[in-house]
Structure formats: C-alpha cells, structure tokens
C-alpha cells in the first residue's frame, strides 16, 4: 500500500486486529453499537482518501 503521509497498510491492519479483540469481549448490543460507529468512521476515512487521490 502507498504511504502518502496519512495512511499505511500496517497501521490499518493493526487497527483491524484491535477491533477484532474488542469485539470478542462485547455482548451483542454493545457490538451492534460499535459496528455502527465503525461504519461511520470507515465512511469518513474513505471520503478523506478519495479526496486526497493523486492523479
């Protein structure tokens, strides 16, 4: 993955591993709420990445 100063593949993978560990310790209602929040954060991140593309 390309590093443009704001994103690296290894950082993304570490974050996914942390989320996985958190999810295994939650009950269903907490998990649903966290997933909703994570989806919103991912949507924001994708918007930021799409706005910072280099052509």
Number of C-alpha atoms within 10 A of each C-alpha: 7 8 8 10 6 8 13 12 11 10 10 10 11 11 11 12 12 10 14 11 10 12 16 10 10 12 9 11 9 11 15 13 10 16 14 11 12 13 11 12 12 12 12 12 13 12 11 11 12 10 9 11 8 6 3
